[in-house]
């Protein structure tokens, strides 16, 4: 396989989430990732592959 990137090269890493605070931190990190993508800087909830719309009540699960 000649593909690059973490998905194709390394095993995933896991970490136990022990506190609600850490869970919220991870959720914010994940849902803010689209802010780094051109076109989503001001509206991360429009990112197709995110569940942020559900959490914001803009869409049903």
PDBQT receptor file of N, H, CA, C and O in Angstrom, charges set to zero:
ATOM      1  N   UNK A   1       0.842  -1.183   0.000  1.00  0.00    +0.000 N 
ATOM      2  CA  UNK A   1       0.000   0.000   0.000  1.00  0.00    +0.000 C 
ATOM      3  C   UNK A   1       0.883   1.241   0.000  1.00  0.00    +0.000 C 
ATOM      4  O   UNK A   1       1.725   1.403   0.883  1.00  0.00    +0.000 OA
ATOM      5  N   UNK A   2       0.702   2.100  -0.963  1.00  0.00    +0.000 N 
ATOM      6  H   UNK A   2       0.017   1.969  -1.681  1.00  0.00    +0.000 HD
ATOM      7  CA  UNK A   2       1.536   3.303  -1.084  1.00  0.00    +0.000 C 
ATOM      8  C   UNK A   2       0.845   4.557  -0.575  1.00  0.00    +0.000 C 
ATOM      9  O   UNK A   2       1.318   5.668  -0.814  1.00  0.00    +0.000 OA
ATOM     10  N   UNK A   3      -0.253   4.391   0.112  1.00  0.00    +0.000 N 
ATOM     11  H   UNK A   3      -0.638   3.489   0.306  1.00  0.00    +0.000 HD
ATOM     12  CA  UNK A   3      -0.981   5.557   0.618  1.00  0.00    +0.000 C 
ATOM     13  C   UNK A   3      -0.300   6.116   1.857  1.00  0.00    +0.000 C 
ATOM     14  O   UNK A   3       0.387   5.401   2.586  1.00  0.00    +0.000 OA
ATOM     15  N   UNK A   4      -0.507   7.415   2.079  1.00  0.00    +0.000 N 
ATOM     16  H   UNK A   4      -1.065   7.996   1.487  1.00  0.00    +0.000 HD
ATOM     17  CA  UNK A   4       0.090   8.087   3.228  1.00  0.00    +0.000 C 
ATOM     18  C   UNK A   4      -0.978   8.563   4.191  1.00  0.00    +0.000 C 
ATOM     19  O   UNK A   4      -2.157   8.635   3.847  1.00  0.00    +0.000 OA
ATOM     20  N   UNK A   5      -0.555   8.884   5.390  1.00  0.00    +0.000 N 
ATOM     21  H   UNK A   5       0.403   8.826   5.670  1.00  0.00    +0.000 HD
ATOM     22  CA  UNK A   5      -1.466   9.429   6.389  1.00  0.00    +0.000 C 
ATOM     23  C   UNK A   5      -1.717   8.432   7.506  1.00  0.00    +0.000 C 
ATOM     24  O   UNK A   5      -1.471   7.235   7.360  1.00  0.00    +0.000 OA
ATOM     25  N   UNK A   6      -2.212   8.949   8.627  1.00  0.00    +0.000 N 
ATOM     26  H   UNK A   6      -2.412   9.921   8.745  1.00  0.00    +0.000 HD
ATOM     27  CA  UNK A   6      -2.438   8.112   9.805  1.00  0.00    +0.000 C 
ATOM     28  C   UNK A   6      -3.433   6.991   9.543  1.00  0.00    +0.000 C 
ATOM     29  O   UNK A   6      -3.289   5.895  10.085  1.00  0.00    +0.000 OA
ATOM     30  N   UNK A   7      -4.418   7.249   8.735  1.00  0.00    +0.000 N 
ATOM     31  H   UNK A   7      -4.535   8.139   8.294  1.00  0.00    +0.000 HD
ATOM     32  CA  UNK A   7      -5.444   6.246   8.458  1.00  0.00    +0.000 C 
ATOM     33  C   UNK A   7      -4.841   5.002   7.825  1.00  0.00    +0.000 C 
ATOM     34  O   UNK A   7      -5.293   3.888   8.091  1.00  0.00    +0.000 OA
ATOM     35  N   UNK A   8      -3.831   5.183   6.995  1.00  0.00    +0.000 N 
ATOM     36  H   UNK A   8      -3.464   6.088   6.779  1.00  0.00    +0.000 HD
ATOM     37  CA  UNK A   8      -3.267   4.071   6.256  1.00  0.00    +0.000 C 
ATOM     38  C   UNK A   8      -1.972   3.525   6.854  1.00  0.00    +0.000 C 
ATOM     39  O   UNK A   8      -1.586   2.402   6.531  1.00  0.00    +0.000 OA
ATOM     40  N   UNK A   9      -1.299   4.271   7.703  1.00  0.00    +0.000 N 
ATOM     41  H   UNK A   9      -1.613   5.184   7.966  1.00  0.00    +0.000 HD
ATOM     42  CA  UNK A   9       0.017   3.858   8.163  1.00  0.00    +0.000 C 
ATOM     43  C   UNK A   9       0.052   3.351   9.597  1.00  0.00    +0.000 C 
ATOM     44  O   UNK A   9       0.605   2.281   9.852  1.00  0.00    +0.000 OA
ATOM     45  N   UNK A  10      -0.504   4.068  10.509  1.00  0.00    +0.000 N 
ATOM     46  H   UNK A  10      -0.953   4.937  10.301  1.00  0.00    +0.000 HD
ATOM     47  CA  UNK A  10      -0.374   3.723  11.920  1.00  0.00    +0.000 C 
ATOM     48  C   UNK A  10      -1.671   3.155  12.466  1.00  0.00    +0.000 C 
ATOM     49  O   UNK A  10      -2.748   3.371  11.910  1.00  0.00    +0.000 OA
ATOM     50  N   UNK A  11      -1.547   2.434  13.552  1.00  0.00    +0.000 N 
ATOM     51  H   UNK A  11      -0.672   2.259  14.003  1.00  0.00    +0.000 HD
ATOM     52  CA  UNK A  11      -2.732   1.996  14.275  1.00  0.00    +0.000 C 
ATOM     53  C   UNK A  11      -3.317   3.207  14.978  1.00  0.00    +0.000 C 
ATOM     54  O   UNK A  11      -2.607   4.157  15.309  1.00  0.00    +0.000 OA
ATOM     55  N   UNK A  12      -4.608   3.159  15.198  1.00  0.00    +0.000 N 
ATOM     56  H   UNK A  12      -5.185   2.388  14.930  1.00  0.00    +0.000 HD
ATOM     57  CA  UNK A  12      -5.232   4.269  15.906  1.00  0.00    +0.000 C 
ATOM     58  C   UNK A  12      -4.799   4.239  17.369  1.00  0.00    +0.000 C 
ATOM     59  O   UNK A  12      -4.380   3.202  17.885  1.00  0.00    +0.000 OA
ATOM     60  N   UNK A  13      -4.904   5.350  18.003  1.00  0.00    +0.000 N 
ATOM     61  H   UNK A  13      -5.244   6.192  17.584  1.00  0.00    +0.000 HD
ATOM     62  CA  UNK A  13      -4.580   5.445  19.429  1.00  0.00    +0.000 C 
ATOM     63  C   UNK A  13      -5.868   5.688  20.181  1.00  0.00    +0.000 C 
ATOM     64  O   UNK A  13      -6.731   6.446  19.738  1.00  0.00    +0.000 OA
ATOM     65  N   UNK A  14      -5.987   5.050  21.303  1.00  0.00    +0.000 N 
ATOM     66  H   UNK A  14      -5.286   4.434  21.664  1.00  0.00    +0.000 HD
ATOM     67  CA  UNK A  14      -7.189   5.244  22.112  1.00  0.00    +0.000 C 
ATOM     68  C   UNK A  14      -6.801   5.712  23.507  1.00  0.00    +0.000 C 
ATOM     69  O   UNK A  14      -5.698   5.457  23.991  1.00  0.00    +0.000 OA
ATOM     70  N   UNK A  15      -7.725   6.392  24.123  1.00  0.00    +0.000 N 
ATOM     71  H   UNK A  15      -8.621   6.600  23.729  1.00  0.00    +0.000 HD
ATOM     72  CA  UNK A  15      -7.498   6.898  25.467  1.00  0.00    +0.000 C 
ATOM     73  C   UNK A  15      -8.832   6.877  26.199  1.00  0.00    +0.000 C 
ATOM     74  O   UNK A  15      -9.856   7.274  25.644  1.00  0.00    +0.000 OA
ATOM     75  N   UNK A  16      -8.821   6.422  27.424  1.00  0.00    +0.000 N 
ATOM     76  H   UNK A  16      -7.989   6.100  27.875  1.00  0.00    +0.000 HD
ATOM     77  CA  UNK A  16     -10.041   6.355  28.215  1.00  0.00    +0.000 C 
ATOM     78  C   UNK A  16     -10.428   7.757  28.672  1.00  0.00    +0.000 C 
ATOM     79  O   UNK A  16      -9.598   8.514  29.175  1.00  0.00    +0.000 OA
ATOM     80  N   UNK A  17     -11.692   8.084  28.489  1.00  0.00    +0.000 N 
ATOM     81  H   UNK A  17     -12.366   7.469  28.081  1.00  0.00    +0.000 HD
ATOM     82  CA  UNK A  17     -12.222   9.374  28.925  1.00  0.00    +0.000 C 
ATOM     83  C   UNK A  17     -12.794   9.168  30.320  1.00  0.00    +0.000 C 
ATOM     84  O   UNK A  17     -13.811   8.496  30.492  1.00  0.00    +0.000 OA
ATOM     85  N   UNK A  18     -12.135   9.749  31.311  1.00  0.00    +0.000 N 
ATOM     86  H   UNK A  18     -11.309  10.295  31.172  1.00  0.00    +0.000 HD
ATOM     87  CA  UNK A  18     -12.508   9.501  32.708  1.00  0.00    +0.000 C 
ATOM     88  C   UNK A  18     -13.385  10.582  33.325  1.00  0.00    +0.000 C 
ATOM     89  O   UNK A  18     -14.043  10.344  34.337  1.00  0.00    +0.000 OA
ATOM     90  N   UNK A  19     -13.398  11.757  32.729  1.00  0.00    +0.000 N 
ATOM     91  H   UNK A  19     -12.863  11.951  31.906  1.00  0.00    +0.000 HD
ATOM     92  CA  UNK A  19     -14.174  12.844  33.338  1.00  0.00    +0.000 C 
ATOM     93  C   UNK A  19     -15.071  13.515  32.300  1.00  0.00    +0.000 C 
ATOM     94  O   UNK A  19     -14.791  13.486  31.102  1.00  0.00    +0.000 OA
ATOM     95  N   UNK A  20     -16.139  14.109  32.781  1.00  0.00    +0.000 N 
ATOM     96  H   UNK A  20     -16.366  14.133  33.754  1.00  0.00    +0.000 HD
ATOM     97  CA  UNK A  20     -17.037  14.856  31.895  1.00  0.00    +0.000 C 
ATOM     98  C   UNK A  20     -16.311  16.039  31.259  1.00  0.00    +0.000 C 
ATOM     99  O   UNK A  20     -16.539  16.373  30.096  1.00  0.00    +0.000 OA
ATOM    100  N   UNK A  21     -15.448  16.654  32.032  1.00  0.00    +0.000 N 
ATOM    101  H   UNK A  21     -15.263  16.383  32.976  1.00  0.00    +0.000 HD
ATOM    102  CA  UNK A  21     -14.713  17.815  31.514  1.00  0.00    +0.000 C 
ATOM    103  C   UNK A  21     -13.845  17.425  30.315  1.00  0.00    +0.000 C 
ATOM    104  O   UNK A  21     -13.792  18.145  29.318  1.00  0.00    +0.000 OA
ATOM    105  N   UNK A  22     -13.171  16.285  30.424  1.00  0.00    +0.000 N 
ATOM    106  H   UNK A  22     -13.215  15.700  31.234  1.00  0.00    +0.000 HD
ATOM    107  CA  UNK A  22     -12.332  15.821  29.317  1.00  0.00    +0.000 C 
ATOM    108  C   UNK A  22     -13.194  15.453  28.108  1.00  0.00    +0.000 C 
ATOM    109  O   UNK A  22     -12.805  15.709  26.968  1.00  0.00    +0.000 OA
ATOM    110  N   UNK A  23     -14.354  14.857  28.350  1.00  0.00    +0.000 N 
ATOM    111  H   UNK A  23     -14.669  14.649  29.275  1.00  0.00    +0.000 HD
ATOM    112  CA  UNK A  23     -15.276  14.522  27.268  1.00  0.00    +0.000 C 
ATOM    113  C   UNK A  23     -15.716  15.783  26.520  1.00  0.00    +0.000 C 
ATOM    114  O   UNK A  23     -15.767  15.794  25.290  1.00  0.00    +0.000 OA
ATOM    115  N   UNK A  24     -16.031  16.832  27.260  1.00  0.00    +0.000 N 
ATOM    116  H   UNK A  24     -15.990  16.823  28.260  1.00  0.00    +0.000 HD
ATOM    117  CA  UNK A  24     -16.422  18.099  26.631  1.00  0.00    +0.000 C 
ATOM    118  C   UNK A  24     -15.267  18.714  25.841  1.00  0.00    +0.000 C 
ATOM    119  O   UNK A  24     -15.470  19.277  24.766  1.00  0.00    +0.000 OA
ATOM    120  N   UNK A  25     -14.059  18.599  26.384  1.00  0.00    +0.000 N 
ATOM    121  H   UNK A  25     -13.894  18.141  27.258  1.00  0.00    +0.000 HD
ATOM    122  CA  UNK A  25     -12.873  19.107  25.693  1.00  0.00    +0.000 C 
ATOM    123  C   UNK A  25     -12.675  18.375  24.369  1.00  0.00    +0.000 C 
ATOM    124  O   UNK A  25     -12.419  19.001  23.340  1.00  0.00    +0.000 OA
ATOM    125  N   UNK A  26     -12.794  17.052  24.398  1.00  0.00    +0.000 N 
ATOM    126  H   UNK A  26     -13.002  16.544  25.233  1.00  0.00    +0.000 HD
ATOM    127  CA  UNK A  26     -12.642  16.261  23.176  1.00  0.00    +0.000 C 
ATOM    128  C   UNK A  26     -13.734  16.584  22.160  1.00  0.00    +0.000 C 
ATOM    129  O   UNK A  26     -13.464  16.707  20.965  1.00  0.00    +0.000 OA
ATOM    130  N   UNK A  27     -14.953  16.720  22.638  1.00  0.00    +0.000 N 
ATOM    131  H   UNK A  27     -15.172  16.621  23.608  1.00  0.00    +0.000 HD
ATOM    132  CA  UNK A  27     -16.068  17.038  21.753  1.00  0.00    +0.000 C 
ATOM    133  C   UNK A  27     -15.852  18.391  21.077  1.00  0.00    +0.000 C 
ATOM    134  O   UNK A  27     -16.079  18.532  19.875  1.00  0.00    +0.000 OA
ATOM    135  N   UNK A  28     -15.419  19.372  21.840  1.00  0.00    +0.000 N 
ATOM    136  H   UNK A  28     -15.234  19.257  22.816  1.00  0.00    +0.000 HD
ATOM    137  CA  UNK A  28     -15.148  20.699  21.274  1.00  0.00    +0.000 C 
ATOM    138  C   UNK A  28     -14.026  20.623  20.241  1.00  0.00    +0.000 C 
ATOM    139  O   UNK A  28     -14.108  21.243  19.181  1.00  0.00    +0.000 OA
ATOM    140  N   UNK A  29     -12.987  19.869  20.552  1.00  0.00    +0.000 N 
ATOM    141  H   UNK A  29     -12.920  19.365  21.413  1.00  0.00    +0.000 HD
ATOM    142  CA  UNK A  29     -11.863  19.715  19.624  1.00  0.00    +0.000 C 
ATOM    143  C   UNK A  29     -12.337  19.098  18.303  1.00  0.00    +0.000 C 
ATOM    144  O   UNK A  29     -12.012  19.593  17.224  1.00  0.00    +0.000 OA
ATOM    145  N   UNK A  30     -13.100  18.023  18.405  1.00  0.00    +0.000 N 
ATOM    146  H   UNK A  30     -13.364  17.621  19.282  1.00  0.00    +0.000 HD
ATOM    147  CA  UNK A  30     -13.580  17.323  17.212  1.00  0.00    +0.000 C 
ATOM    148  C   UNK A  30     -14.508  18.206  16.386  1.00  0.00    +0.000 C 
ATOM    149  O   UNK A  30     -14.373  18.290  15.166  1.00  0.00    +0.000 OA
ATOM    150  N   UNK A  31     -15.449  18.862  17.055  1.00  0.00    +0.000 N 
ATOM    151  H   UNK A  31     -15.559  18.794  18.046  1.00  0.00    +0.000 HD
ATOM    152  CA  UNK A  31     -16.430  19.661  16.326  1.00  0.00    +0.000 C 
ATOM    153  C   UNK A  31     -15.863  20.983  15.805  1.00  0.00    +0.000 C 
ATOM    154  O   UNK A  31     -16.467  21.614  14.939  1.00  0.00    +0.000 OA
ATOM    155  N   UNK A  32     -14.721  21.401  16.319  1.00  0.00    +0.000 N 
ATOM    156  H   UNK A  32     -14.229  20.889  17.023  1.00  0.00    +0.000 HD
ATOM    157  CA  UNK A  32     -14.084  22.621  15.810  1.00  0.00    +0.000 C 
ATOM    158  C   UNK A  32     -13.082  22.351  14.688  1.00  0.00    +0.000 C 
ATOM    159  O   UNK A  32     -12.587  23.293  14.068  1.00  0.00    +0.000 OA
ATOM    160  N   UNK A  33     -12.778  21.096  14.420  1.00  0.00    +0.000 N 
ATOM    161  H   UNK A  33     -13.179  20.331  14.923  1.00  0.00    +0.000 HD
ATOM    162  CA  UNK A  33     -11.838  20.771  13.342  1.00  0.00    +0.000 C 
ATOM    163  C   UNK A  33     -12.240  21.357  11.992  1.00  0.00    +0.000 C 
ATOM    164  O   UNK A  33     -11.363  21.819  11.263  1.00  0.00    +0.000 OA
ATOM    165  N   UNK A  34     -13.525  21.363  11.619  1.00  0.00    +0.000 N 
ATOM    166  H   UNK A  34     -14.238  20.988  12.211  1.00  0.00    +0.000 HD
ATOM    167  CA  UNK A  34     -13.887  21.956  10.321  1.00  0.00    +0.000 C 
ATOM    168  C   UNK A  34     -13.524  23.438  10.189  1.00  0.00    +0.000 C 
ATOM    169  O   UNK A  34     -13.462  23.957   9.075  1.00  0.00    +0.000 OA
ATOM    170  N   UNK A  35     -13.287  24.116  11.296  1.00  0.00    +0.000 N 
ATOM    171  H   UNK A  35     -13.337  23.695  12.201  1.00  0.00    +0.000 HD
ATOM    172  CA  UNK A  35     -12.890  25.527  11.230  1.00  0.00    +0.000 C 
ATOM    173  C   UNK A  35     -11.580  25.708  10.473  1.00  0.00    +0.000 C 
ATOM    174  O   UNK A  35     -11.282  26.799   9.987  1.00  0.00    +0.000 OA
ATOM    175  N   UNK A  36     -10.802  24.638  10.376  1.00  0.00    +0.000 N 
ATOM    176  H   UNK A  36     -11.044  23.752  10.770  1.00  0.00    +0.000 HD
ATOM    177  CA  UNK A  36      -9.516  24.689   9.681  1.00  0.00    +0.000 C 
ATOM    178  C   UNK A  36      -9.662  24.481   8.176  1.00  0.00    +0.000 C 
ATOM    179  O   UNK A  36      -8.696  24.630   7.428  1.00  0.00    +0.000 OA
ATOM    180  N   UNK A  37     -10.871  24.137   7.733  1.00  0.00    +0.000 N 
ATOM    181  H   UNK A  37     -11.657  24.016   8.340  1.00  0.00    +0.000 HD
ATOM    182  CA  UNK A  37     -11.116  23.847   6.323  1.00  0.00    +0.000 C 
ATOM    183  C   UNK A  37     -11.712  25.079   5.644  1.00  0.00    +0.000 C 
ATOM    184  O   UNK A  37     -12.669  25.678   6.136  1.00  0.00    +0.000 OA
ATOM    185  N   UNK A  38     -11.132  25.439   4.517  1.00  0.00    +0.000 N 
ATOM    186  H   UNK A  38     -10.355  24.953   4.118  1.00  0.00    +0.000 HD
ATOM    187  CA  UNK A  38     -11.626  26.605   3.781  1.00  0.00    +0.000 C 
ATOM    188  C   UNK A  38     -13.110  26.425   3.458  1.00  0.00    +0.000 C 
ATOM    189  O   UNK A  38     -13.537  25.383   2.961  1.00  0.00    +0.000 OA
ATOM    190  N   UNK A  39     -13.868  27.455   3.752  1.00  0.00    +0.000 N 
ATOM    191  H   UNK A  39     -13.522  28.301   4.157  1.00  0.00    +0.000 HD
ATOM    192  CA  UNK A  39     -15.299  27.425   3.498  1.00  0.00    +0.000 C 
ATOM    193  C   UNK A  39     -16.133  27.103   4.731  1.00  0.00    +0.000 C 
ATOM    194  O   UNK A  39     -17.350  27.290   4.727  1.00  0.00    +0.000 OA
ATOM    195  N   UNK A  40     -15.483  26.623   5.780  1.00  0.00    +0.000 N 
ATOM    196  H   UNK A  40     -14.495  26.472   5.783  1.00  0.00    +0.000 HD
ATOM    197  CA  UNK A  40     -16.204  26.278   7.008  1.00  0.00    +0.000 C 
ATOM    198  C   UNK A  40     -15.744  27.111   8.207  1.00  0.00    +0.000 C 
ATOM    199  O   UNK A  40     -16.140  26.840   9.340  1.00  0.00    +0.000 OA
ATOM    200  N   UNK A  41     -14.914  28.116   7.959  1.00  0.00    +0.000 N 
ATOM    201  H   UNK A  41     -14.592  28.337   7.038  1.00  0.00    +0.000 HD
ATOM    202  CA  UNK A  41     -14.342  28.913   9.041  1.00  0.00    +0.000 C 
ATOM    203  C   UNK A  41     -15.402  29.567   9.918  1.00  0.00    +0.000 C 
ATOM    204  O   UNK A  41     -15.206  29.719  11.123  1.00  0.00    +0.000 OA
ATOM    205  N   UNK A  42     -16.516  29.952   9.321  1.00  0.00    +0.000 N 
ATOM    206  H   UNK A  42     -16.675  29.829   8.342  1.00  0.00    +0.000 HD
ATOM    207  CA  UNK A  42     -17.560  30.655  10.070  1.00  0.00    +0.000 C 
ATOM    208  C   UNK A  42     -18.793  29.799  10.318  1.00  0.00    +0.000 C 
ATOM    209  O   UNK A  42     -19.714  30.227  11.014  1.00  0.00    +0.000 OA
ATOM    210  N   UNK A  43     -18.820  28.597   9.757  1.00  0.00    +0.000 N 
ATOM    211  H   UNK A  43     -18.071  28.250   9.192  1.00  0.00    +0.000 HD
ATOM    212  CA  UNK A  43     -20.014  27.753   9.908  1.00  0.00    +0.000 C 
ATOM    213  C   UNK A  43     -19.645  26.269   9.969  1.00  0.00    +0.000 C 
ATOM    214  O   UNK A  43     -19.984  25.517   9.055  1.00  0.00    +0.000 OA
ATOM    215  N   UNK A  44     -18.956  25.836  11.027  1.00  0.00    +0.000 N 
ATOM    216  H   UNK A  44     -18.681  26.446  11.770  1.00  0.00    +0.000 HD
ATOM    217  CA  UNK A  44     -18.543  24.432  11.118  1.00  0.00    +0.000 C 
ATOM    218  C   UNK A  44     -19.717  23.461  11.134  1.00  0.00    +0.000 C 
ATOM    219  O   UNK A  44     -19.551  22.285  10.809  1.00  0.00    +0.000 OA
ATOM    220  N   UNK A  45     -20.898  23.939  11.507  1.00  0.00    +0.000 N 
ATOM    221  H   UNK A  45     -21.033  24.894  11.771  1.00  0.00    +0.000 HD
ATOM    222  CA  UNK A  45     -22.072  23.060  11.546  1.00  0.00    +0.000 C 
ATOM    223  C   UNK A  45     -22.504  22.615  10.147  1.00  0.00    +0.000 C 
ATOM    224  O   UNK A  45     -23.276  21.665  10.016  1.00  0.00    +0.000 OA
ATOM    225  N   UNK A  46     -22.025  23.276   9.118  1.00  0.00    +0.000 N 
ATOM    226  H   UNK A  46     -21.398  24.048   9.224  1.00  0.00    +0.000 HD
ATOM    227  CA  UNK A  46     -22.382  22.902   7.746  1.00  0.00    +0.000 C 
ATOM    228  C   UNK A  46     -21.483  21.802   7.183  1.00  0.00    +0.000 C 
ATOM    229  O   UNK A  46     -21.725  21.302   6.084  1.00  0.00    +0.000 OA
ATOM    230  N   UNK A  47     -20.457  21.430   7.926  1.00  0.00    +0.000 N 
ATOM    231  H   UNK A  47     -20.261  21.836   8.819  1.00  0.00    +0.000 HD
ATOM    232  CA  UNK A  47     -19.555  20.369   7.475  1.00  0.00    +0.000 C 
ATOM    233  C   UNK A  47     -20.314  19.050   7.408  1.00  0.00    +0.000 C 
ATOM    234  O   UNK A  47     -20.900  18.606   8.396  1.00  0.00    +0.000 OA
ATOM    235  N   UNK A  48     -20.297  18.441   6.250  1.00  0.00    +0.000 N 
ATOM    236  H   UNK A  48     -19.821  18.802   5.448  1.00  0.00    +0.000 HD
ATOM    237  CA  UNK A  48     -21.098  17.252   5.943  1.00  0.00    +0.000 C 
ATOM    238  C   UNK A  48     -20.841  16.067   6.884  1.00  0.00    +0.000 C 
ATOM    239  O   UNK A  48     -21.768  15.319   7.193  1.00  0.00    +0.000 OA
ATOM    240  N   UNK A  49     -19.619  15.891   7.333  1.00  0.00    +0.000 N 
ATOM    241  H   UNK A  49     -18.866  16.498   7.082  1.00  0.00    +0.000 HD
ATOM    242  CA  UNK A  49     -19.251  14.708   8.101  1.00  0.00    +0.000 C 
ATOM    243  C   UNK A  49     -19.192  14.954   9.607  1.00  0.00    +0.000 C 
ATOM    244  O   UNK A  49     -18.485  14.248  10.325  1.00  0.00    +0.000 OA
ATOM    245  N   UNK A  50     -19.918  15.936  10.074  1.00  0.00    +0.000 N 
ATOM    246  H   UNK A  50     -20.492  16.510   9.490  1.00  0.00    +0.000 HD
ATOM    247  CA  UNK A  50     -19.923  16.288  11.492  1.00  0.00    +0.000 C 
ATOM    248  C   UNK A  50     -21.300  16.065  12.099  1.00  0.00    +0.000 C 
ATOM    249  O   UNK A  50     -22.320  16.203  11.423  1.00  0.00    +0.000 OA
ATOM    250  N   UNK A  51     -21.318  15.721  13.373  1.00  0.00    +0.000 N 
ATOM    251  H   UNK A  51     -20.490  15.609  13.922  1.00  0.00    +0.000 HD
ATOM    252  CA  UNK A  51     -22.587  15.566  14.098  1.00  0.00    +0.000 C 
ATOM    253  C   UNK A  51     -22.954  16.845  14.846  1.00  0.00    +0.000 C 
ATOM    254  O   UNK A  51     -23.912  16.854  15.620  1.00  0.00    +0.000 OA
ATOM    255  N   UNK A  52     -22.209  17.914  14.626  1.00  0.00    +0.000 N 
ATOM    256  H   UNK A  52     -21.431  17.907  13.998  1.00  0.00    +0.000 HD
ATOM    257  CA  UNK A  52     -22.455  19.169  15.331  1.00  0.00    +0.000 C 
ATOM    258  C   UNK A  52     -23.883  19.661  15.136  1.00  0.00    +0.000 C 
ATOM    259  O   UNK A  52     -24.479  20.201  16.069  1.00  0.00    +0.000 OA
ATOM    260  N   UNK A  53     -24.439  19.486  13.950  1.00  0.00    +0.000 N 
ATOM    261  H   UNK A  53     -23.956  19.048  13.193  1.00  0.00    +0.000 HD
ATOM    262  CA  UNK A  53     -25.821  19.924  13.675  1.00  0.00    +0.000 C 
ATOM    263  C   UNK A  53     -26.808  19.258  14.633  1.00  0.00    +0.000 C 
ATOM    264  O   UNK A  53     -27.762  19.889  15.088  1.00  0.00    +0.000 OA
ATOM    265  N   UNK A  54     -26.578  18.000  14.931  1.00  0.00    +0.000 N 
ATOM    266  H   UNK A  54     -25.803  17.487  14.561  1.00  0.00    +0.000 HD
ATOM    267  CA  UNK A  54     -27.459  17.259  15.843  1.00  0.00    +0.000 C 
ATOM    268  C   UNK A  54     -27.333  17.828  17.251  1.00  0.00    +0.000 C 
ATOM    269  O   UNK A  54     -28.340  18.052  17.922  1.00  0.00    +0.000 OA
ATOM    270  N   UNK A  55     -26.110  18.061  17.699  1.00  0.00    +0.000 N 
ATOM    271  H   UNK A  55     -25.292  17.879  17.154  1.00  0.00    +0.000 HD
ATOM    272  CA  UNK A  55     -25.891  18.602  19.044  1.00  0.00    +0.000 C 
ATOM    273  C   UNK A  55     -26.467  20.006  19.202  1.00  0.00    +0.000 C 
ATOM    274  O   UNK A  55     -26.894  20.385  20.292  1.00  0.00    +0.000 OA
ATOM    275  N   UNK A  56     -26.479  20.770  18.124  1.00  0.00    +0.000 N 
ATOM    276  H   UNK A  56     -26.133  20.462  17.238  1.00  0.00    +0.000 HD
ATOM    277  CA  UNK A  56     -27.028  22.127  18.169  1.00  0.00    +0.000 C 
ATOM    278  C   UNK A  56     -28.539  22.153  17.964  1.00  0.00    +0.000 C 
ATOM    279  O   UNK A  56     -29.161  23.211  18.062  1.00  0.00    +0.000 OA
ATOM    280  N   UNK A  57     -29.128  21.001  17.681  1.00  0.00    +0.000 N 
ATOM    281  H   UNK A  57     -28.622  20.142  17.602  1.00  0.00    +0.000 HD
ATOM    282  CA  UNK A  57     -30.568  20.916  17.475  1.00  0.00    +0.000 C 
ATOM    283  C   UNK A  57     -31.010  21.393  16.101  1.00  0.00    +0.000 C 
ATOM    284  O   UNK A  57     -32.185  21.697  15.899  1.00  0.00    +0.000 OA
ATOM    285  N   UNK A  58     -30.080  21.461  15.153  1.00  0.00    +0.000 N 
ATOM    286  H   UNK A  58     -29.125  21.213  15.317  1.00  0.00    +0.000 HD
ATOM    287  CA  UNK A  58     -30.395  21.916  13.801  1.00  0.00    +0.000 C 
ATOM    288  C   UNK A  58     -30.846  20.771  12.898  1.00  0.00    +0.000 C 
ATOM    289  O   UNK A  58     -31.386  20.993  11.814  1.00  0.00    +0.000 OA
ATOM    290  N   UNK A  59     -30.614  19.547  13.362  1.00  0.00    +0.000 N 
ATOM    291  H   UNK A  59     -30.175  19.366  14.242  1.00  0.00    +0.000 HD
ATOM    292  CA  UNK A  59     -30.947  18.367  12.571  1.00  0.00    +0.000 C 
ATOM    293  C   UNK A  59     -31.228  17.210  13.523  1.00  0.00    +0.000 C 
ATOM    294  O   UNK A  59     -30.664  17.143  14.615  1.00  0.00    +0.000 OA
ATOM    295  N   UNK A  60     -32.103  16.302  13.102  1.00  0.00    +0.000 N 
ATOM    296  H   UNK A  60     -32.561  16.357  12.214  1.00  0.00    +0.000 HD
ATOM    297  CA  UNK A  60     -32.386  15.126  13.924  1.00  0.00    +0.000 C 
ATOM    298  C   UNK A  60     -31.409  14.018  13.577  1.00  0.00    +0.000 C 
ATOM    299  O   UNK A  60     -30.951  13.903  12.441  1.00  0.00    +0.000 OA
ATOM    300  N   UNK A  61     -31.103  13.214  14.567  1.00  0.00    +0.000 N 
ATOM    301  H   UNK A  61     -31.475  13.308  15.490  1.00  0.00    +0.000 HD
ATOM    302  CA  UNK A  61     -30.171  12.099  14.404  1.00  0.00    +0.000 C 
ATOM    303  C   UNK A  61     -30.776  11.009  13.550  1.00  0.00    +0.000 C 
ATOM    304  O   UNK A  61     -30.133   9.988  13.305  1.00  0.00    +0.000 OA
TER     305      UNK A  61
